[in-house]
Amino acid sequence: MIRKVYQELAGTFTAYNNCIKLNNQEWEENHYDKIQRIINDLPHGSGIDGKTEFDFEKSNDNKLIINSEFHAMDQNGYYDGWINFQVIIEPGWNDIDLTIKGKFGKHQDLKDYLSETFGYALTKEMEV
């Protein structure tokens, strides 16, 4: 079966939560591991150099949250610090509504880059 990455992530997260409610630890762990594999396949490199993690605590049936880090550079090509940000995935009219939140300061243009990069990765198709 072919599904989009965000669909598989949402479905697996729902199954994970159901296993918690039913106290099915074996499948809870299986779903947790699958979520980790999906997250590990999301973009990394080109500034997205820190951790990228699924937020199990803040995600719910209507919103998935991924926490990540971007290693920003200044106009001279020197590293300028880390930006912690969230990728928020919500159901939308055409696929998903994707929001990038964080303290970007003088690097506001990175939001568009991150939205495009994660949007592409989350809406591509995968074999399940």
MARVEXMI-175518 format. One line per field, with one value per atom (N, C-alpha, C): atom name; y, z, x; residue number from 0; residue in one letter. Coordinates in steps of 0.05 Angstrom, whole numbers, plus 32768, in hexadecimal, padded with zeros to 4 digits. Example, Ala and Ser with C-alpha at 12.3 -4.5 7.8 and 13.67 -1.06 7.14 Angstrom:
2
name	c(N;CA;C;N;CA;C)
c2	c(7F8E;7FA6;7FBE;7FD3;7FEB;8001)
c3	c(809C;809C;809C;808E;808F;809D)
c1	c(8108;80F6;8108;8101;8111;8102)
resi	c(0;0;0;1;1;1)
resn	c(A;A;A;S;S;S)
//
This chain:
128
name	c(N;CA;C;N;CA;C;N;CA;C;N;CA;C;N;CA;C;N;CA;C;N;CA;C;N;CA;C;N;CA;C;N;CA;C;N;CA;C;N;CA;C;N;CA;C;N;CA;C;N;CA;C;N;CA;C;N;CA;C;N;CA;C;N;CA;C;N;CA;C;N;CA;C;N;CA;C;N;CA;C;N;CA;C;N;CA;C;N;CA;C;N;CA;C;N;CA;C;N;CA;C;N;CA;C;N;CA;C;N;CA;C;N;CA;C;N;CA;C;N;CA;C;N;CA;C;N;CA;C;N;CA;C;N;CA;C;N;CA;C;N;CA;C;N;CA;C;N;CA;C;N;CA;C;N;CA;C;N;CA;C;N;CA;C;N;CA;C;N;CA;C;N;CA;C;N;CA;C;N;CA;C;N;CA;C;N;CA;C;N;CA;C;N;CA;C;N;CA;C;N;CA;C;N;CA;C;N;CA;C;N;CA;C;N;CA;C;N;CA;C;N;CA;C;N;CA;C;N;CA;C;N;CA;C;N;CA;C;N;CA;C;N;CA;C;N;CA;C;N;CA;C;N;CA;C;N;CA;C;N;CA;C;N;CA;C;N;CA;C;N;CA;C;N;CA;C;N;CA;C;N;CA;C;N;CA;C;N;CA;C;N;CA;C;N;CA;C;N;CA;C;N;CA;C;N;CA;C;N;CA;C;N;CA;C;N;CA;C;N;CA;C;N;CA;C;N;CA;C;N;CA;C;N;CA;C;N;CA;C;N;CA;C;N;CA;C;N;CA;C;N;CA;C;N;CA;C;N;CA;C;N;CA;C;N;CA;C;N;CA;C;N;CA;C;N;CA;C;N;CA;C;N;CA;C;N;CA;C;N;CA;C;N;CA;C;N;CA;C;N;CA;C;N;CA;C;N;CA;C;N;CA;C;N;CA;C;N;CA;C;N;CA;C;N;CA;C;N;CA;C;N;CA;C;N;CA;C;N;CA;C;N;CA;C;N;CA;C)
c2	c(7FE8;8000;8019;802D;8046;805B;8069;807F;8096;80AD;80C4;80C1;80CC;80CA;80D4;80EC;80F6;80E4;80D7;80C5;80AD;80A2;808C;8094;80AC;80B6;80BA;80C6;80CA;80AF;809D;8083;8073;8074;8066;8072;808D;809A;8094;8092;808A;806E;805C;8040;803E;804E;8050;8058;806D;8076;8061;8053;803E;8027;8021;800C;8014;802E;8038;8034;803C;8039;801C;800A;7FED;7FDE;7FED;7FE1;7FCA;7FCE;7FBB;7FC5;7FBD;7FC8;7FBF;7FA6;7F9C;7FAE;7FB3;7FC2;7FE0;7FE9;8005;8009;7FF7;7FF9;7FF7;7FE6;7FE3;7FFD;8009;8023;8039;803A;804D;804C;8033;802F;8038;8033;803B;805A;8067;8084;808F;8082;808B;8087;8071;806C;8081;8088;809D;80B8;80BF;80D8;80D8;80C1;80C0;80C3;80BF;80C2;80DF;80F0;810C;811B;8133;8141;8146;8143;814A;8153;8164;8170;818B;8199;81B3;81C6;81C5;81D6;81C8;81B4;81A4;818F;8199;8189;817E;8187;817E;8167;8163;814E;8154;8140;8141;812B;8133;8120;8125;810F;8110;8117;812A;8132;8122;810C;80FA;8108;811A;8127;813C;814C;8162;815A;8144;813C;8130;8132;8126;811E;8116;810D;8122;813C;8152;8161;8159;8168;8156;8155;8147;815C;8158;816C;815E;816A;8160;8177;8172;8185;8181;8196;8194;81AC;81AC;81C1;81C8;81E2;81EB;81FA;81F4;8201;8219;8231;8249;8253;8261;826E;828C;829C;82B8;82BE;82D7;82DF;82D9;82D4;82CD;82AF;829F;8282;8276;8285;827A;8271;825C;8253;8269;826C;8283;827A;8260;8256;8242;8237;8223;822F;8226;822E;8214;8214;81FE;8205;81F2;81F7;81DF;81E4;81CF;81CE;81B6;81B1;81A7;81B6;81B0;81A7;818F;8183;8180;818D;818B;8184;8178;8172;818B;818A;81A1;8199;81AD;81A8;8197;819B;818E;8178;8174;8160;8167;8178;8180;819E;81A9;81C4;81C2;81CD;81CB;81E7;81E8;8201;81FD;8210;8210;8225;821D;8230;822F;8246;8247;8264;8268;8283;8287;8291;8293;82AD;82C1;82DB;82E6;82EB;82F6;82E2;82C9;82B4;82AC;82BF;82B9;82AB;82AF;82A3;8284;827A;825D;824F;825D;8250;8245;8255;824C;8234;8234;821E;8205;8207;81F0;81E6;81F8;81F0;81E0;81EA;81DC;81C1;81C1;81A8;8193;819A;8186;817F;8193;818E;8179;817C;8168;814D;814B;8131;8124;8133;8128;8120;812C;8126;8113;810A;80F7;80DB;80CA;80B0;809C;8089;8073;8059;8044;8029;801F;8016;800C;7FEF)
c3	c(8000;8000;8000;7FF1;7FF0;8001;8012;8022;8022;8028;802C;8048;804B;8064;807B;8079;808F;8096;8082;8087;8098;8091;809F;80BC;80BE;80D9;80EA;80DF;80EE;80F6;80E3;80E8;80FD;80FC;810F;812B;812C;8146;8152;8142;814C;8157;8148;8151;816B;816D;8185;819D;819A;81B0;81B8;81A4;81AA;81BA;81B3;81C2;81DF;81E4;81FF;820E;8202;820F;8215;8204;8207;8216;821E;822D;821D;8203;81F1;81ED;81FF;81FF;81E7;81DD;81C6;81AE;81A7;8190;8194;81AD;81B3;81AB;81B3;81AC;818E;8180;8163;8155;815E;8152;8159;8171;8179;8167;8162;8151;8134;812B;810F;810D;8121;8121;8121;8130;8130;8115;8107;80EC;80D9;80DA;80C9;80CE;80E7;80EE;80E5;80E8;80DF;80C1;80B2;8095;808C;809E;8098;8092;8086;807D;8094;808C;809E;808C;8097;8087;807D;806F;8064;8079;8091;80A7;80BB;80B2;80C5;80D1;80E2;80EC;8108;8116;8132;8133;814A;814E;8140;8136;812D;813B;814B;815C;815A;815C;815D;8179;817D;8197;819F;81AD;81B5;81C9;81D9;81EE;81E3;81D0;81C5;81AD;81A0;8188;8191;8180;8186;816B;816D;8155;813F;8147;8134;812D;813A;8135;813C;8129;812E;8130;8143;8148;8146;8137;8134;813D;814F;8159;814A;8141;8133;8139;812E;8132;8117;8114;80FC;8104;80F7;80FD;80E9;80F3;80E2;80DC;80C6;80BE;80B9;80BD;80B7;809A;8092;8076;806D;8080;8079;8078;807D;807C;8096;80AC;80C6;80D5;80E5;80F5;8108;810A;8119;8130;8136;814C;8143;8156;8151;8153;8142;8144;8149;8160;8166;8159;814C;813F;8140;813B;813A;811E;8115;80FC;8106;8101;810A;80F2;80F3;80DD;80E6;80D6;80DC;80C2;80C5;80AD;809E;8084;8073;805D;804D;8037;8021;801D;8006;800F;8025;802F;804D;8052;806D;806E;8085;808B;809B;8092;809F;80A9;80C3;80CF;80DB;80D8;80E4;80F9;8112;8128;8136;813E;814D;814F;815D;8160;814B;8134;811D;811C;812B;812C;8110;810A;80F0;80D9;80E0;80CB;80C4;80C2;80BB;80A1;808E;8074;8075;808B;808E;8091;809A;809D;8083;806D;8053;804A;804D;8046;8055;806F;8080;8079;8074;806D;8053;803F;8025;8028;8037;803A;8049;8060;806F;8061;8054;8045;802F;8021;800C;8018;802D;8039;8045;8051;805E;804A;8032;801F;8009;800A;7FF6;7FFD;7FE9;7FED;7FF7;8007;8011;800F;800C;800C;8029;8031;804C;804C)
c1	c(8011;8000;8012;8009;8017;8008;8017;800C;8020;8016;8028;8034;804C;805B;804B;803E;802E;8017;800B;7FF5;7FFE;8015;8021;8028;8033;803B;8022;800D;7FF4;7FE7;7FE5;7FD9;7FE8;8002;8013;8011;800F;800C;7FF1;7FDC;7FC2;7FC3;7FD0;7FD2;7FE2;7FF8;8008;7FF7;7FE7;7FD6;7FC1;7FB6;7FA3;7FB0;7FC8;7FD6;7FDC;7FE1;7FE4;7FCA;7FB4;7F99;7F93;7F9B;7F95;7FAA;7FBF;7FD6;7FE3;7FE6;7FF3;800F;8021;803C;804C;8047;8057;8052;8038;8032;8037;8035;803C;8059;806A;8087;808B;807D;8080;8078;8062;8059;806D;8077;808B;80A3;80AD;80C4;80BF;80A7;80A0;80A0;8095;8095;80B1;80C3;80DF;80EC;80E6;80F1;80E7;80CD;80C2;80D0;80D3;80E0;80FE;810B;8127;812B;8115;8117;8110;8109;8103;811D;811B;8133;8147;8160;8176;818E;819F;81B4;81AB;81BC;81B6;81AA;81B6;81AD;819C;818D;817D;818F;81A1;81B7;81B4;81A0;819B;8188;817D;8169;814F;8142;8127;8118;8103;80F5;80D7;80C8;80AB;80A3;8091;8088;806F;8074;805E;804B;8056;8046;8032;803B;802B;801B;8021;8012;7FF7;7FE3;7FC9;7FBC;7FA3;7F94;7F91;7F93;7F8F;7FA8;7FBF;7FD7;7FEF;8002;801C;8031;8043;8059;8074;8085;80A1;80B3;80C5;80D9;80F3;8100;8119;812A;8143;8156;8163;8168;8175;818F;81A5;81BE;81C1;81BA;81B9;81D5;81D7;81F0;81EB;8200;81FD;8204;8204;8209;8225;8237;8253;8259;8244;8248;8251;8251;8258;823F;8243;822C;8224;8209;81FE;81EC;81ED;81DD;81C8;81BA;81A6;818A;8178;815C;814C;813E;812C;8111;8105;80EC;80DA;80C0;80AC;80A0;809B;808C;8071;805C;8041;8031;8026;8017;7FFA;7FE8;7FCC;7FBD;7FA5;7F96;7F8F;7F90;7F89;7F76;7F6E;7F5C;7F68;7F82;7F90;7FA3;7FAA;7FBD;7FC0;7FD4;7FDA;7FDE;7FDA;7FE3;7FFC;8011;802B;8033;803A;8043;805E;806F;808A;808A;8090;8091;80AC;80B6;80CF;80D8;80EE;80F9;810F;8106;8118;8128;811F;812D;8132;814C;8153;8153;814C;814C;812F;811D;8101;80FD;810F;810D;8111;811C;811F;8105;80F0;80D6;80CC;80CF;80C6;80D6;80F0;8101;80F9;80F5;80EE;80D3;80C0;80A5;80A5;80B4;80B6;80C4;80DA;80EA;80DA;80CE;80BF;80A4;8098;807F;8083;8099;809F;80A4;80B3;80BA;80A1;808F;8077;8061;8061;804C;8055;806E;8076;806B;8069;805D;8071;8068;8079;8069;8078;806C;806A;8052;804D;8043)
resi	c(0;0;0;1;1;1;2;2;2;3;3;3;4;4;4;5;5;5;6;6;6;7;7;7;8;8;8;9;9;9;10;10;10;11;11;11;12;12;12;13;13;13;14;14;14;15;15;15;16;16;16;17;17;17;18;18;18;19;19;19;20;20;20;21;21;21;22;22;22;23;23;23;24;24;24;25;25;25;26;26;26;27;27;27;28;28;28;29;29;29;30;30;30;31;31;31;32;32;32;33;33;33;34;34;34;35;35;35;36;36;36;37;37;37;38;38;38;39;39;39;40;40;40;41;41;41;42;42;42;43;43;43;44;44;44;45;45;45;46;46;46;47;47;47;48;48;48;49;49;49;50;50;50;51;51;51;52;52;52;53;53;53;54;54;54;55;55;55;56;56;56;57;57;57;58;58;58;59;59;59;60;60;60;61;61;61;62;62;62;63;63;63;64;64;64;65;65;65;66;66;66;67;67;67;68;68;68;69;69;69;70;70;70;71;71;71;72;72;72;73;73;73;74;74;74;75;75;75;76;76;76;77;77;77;78;78;78;79;79;79;80;80;80;81;81;81;82;82;82;83;83;83;84;84;84;85;85;85;86;86;86;87;87;87;88;88;88;89;89;89;90;90;90;91;91;91;92;92;92;93;93;93;94;94;94;95;95;95;96;96;96;97;97;97;98;98;98;99;99;99;100;100;100;101;101;101;102;102;102;103;103;103;104;104;104;105;105;105;106;106;106;107;107;107;108;108;108;109;109;109;110;110;110;111;111;111;112;112;112;113;113;113;114;114;114;115;115;115;116;116;116;117;117;117;118;118;118;119;119;119;120;120;120;121;121;121;122;122;122;123;123;123;124;124;124;125;125;125;126;126;126;127;127;127)
resn	c(M;M;M;I;I;I;R;R;R;K;K;K;V;V;V;Y;Y;Y;Q;Q;Q;E;E;E;L;L;L;A;A;A;G;G;G;T;T;T;F;F;F;T;T;T;A;A;A;Y;Y;Y;N;N;N;N;N;N;C;C;C;I;I;I;K;K;K;L;L;L;N;N;N;N;N;N;Q;Q;Q;E;E;E;W;W;W;E;E;E;E;E;E;N;N;N;H;H;H;Y;Y;Y;D;D;D;K;K;K;I;I;I;Q;Q;Q;R;R;R;I;I;I;I;I;I;N;N;N;D;D;D;L;L;L;P;P;P;H;H;H;G;G;G;S;S;S;G;G;G;I;I;I;D;D;D;G;G;G;K;K;K;T;T;T;E;E;E;F;F;F;D;D;D;F;F;F;E;E;E;K;K;K;S;S;S;N;N;N;D;D;D;N;N;N;K;K;K;L;L;L;I;I;I;I;I;I;N;N;N;S;S;S;E;E;E;F;F;F;H;H;H;A;A;A;M;M;M;D;D;D;Q;Q;Q;N;N;N;G;G;G;Y;Y;Y;Y;Y;Y;D;D;D;G;G;G;W;W;W;I;I;I;N;N;N;F;F;F;Q;Q;Q;V;V;V;I;I;I;I;I;I;E;E;E;P;P;P;G;G;G;W;W;W;N;N;N;D;D;D;I;I;I;D;D;D;L;L;L;T;T;T;I;I;I;K;K;K;G;G;G;K;K;K;F;F;F;G;G;G;K;K;K;H;H;H;Q;Q;Q;D;D;D;L;L;L;K;K;K;D;D;D;Y;Y;Y;L;L;L;S;S;S;E;E;E;T;T;T;F;F;F;G;G;G;Y;Y;Y;A;A;A;L;L;L;T;T;T;K;K;K;E;E;E;M;M;M;E;E;E;V;V;V)
//
